[in-house]
Amino acid sequence: MIAITNRAGTASLQRLMAALLVVSAVVFVTGILLERSGPAGEVHTLAPPLATLVTGGPVENGNESAEANPQATASVPGSETQGETSFGLNLENPWLVAAFALASVALAAALLRFGWPALVLAFLFGASAAVLDLQEVLTQLGRGNLLVAGLAGLVAAAHLAVAFLAIVAWARLRAAPAGPLGAV
């Protein structure tokens, strides 16, 4: 009877982890979209402006008005905008964001389909994603973007919960007594 209770409890934990993974993927994508768009729908990039002001130095051509007025010089922005990087990867790359969200949903499906073998992956995914999420919380707090920092905090909490629940579910499975012939 204890083994049935442990298995039923583990199955409910796996369903909860799957739900947390799907919700965290949705909140993660929402946070990225909010971070990319400004308060008025303006897209923020970290590219340098097209024209910068350079103060003129002493000019020997006899034209004193050129000395007092700043000159506009064009600077060419990089071919791609630089976003946040970690381990050499641009974490705001749309392909990476989509891959991470799909990996989260795929892990949720694996938890529901395969059960206990996916618990190790759930722990590794949850713990490693939580580290990156906490880094994002600190980054957004440093920028003063409290809305995105709050969303990143929710995603971090969900990933920490997934890692913790994976440990609890694994411990429950290990504590279940073996049935006849060692079957669990």
Secondary structure, DSSP 4 states (H G I P E B T S, - for coil): -HHHHHHHHHHHHHHHHHHHHHHHHHHHHHHHHHHHB-TTSPBP--PPPSEEEE-----TTS-HHHHHS-EEEE-PPPSS----EETTEETT-HHHHHHHHHHHHHHHHHHHHH-THHHHHHHHHHHHHHHHHHHHHHHHHHHT-HHHHHHHHHHHHHHHHHHHHHHHHHHHHHHSPP-GGG--
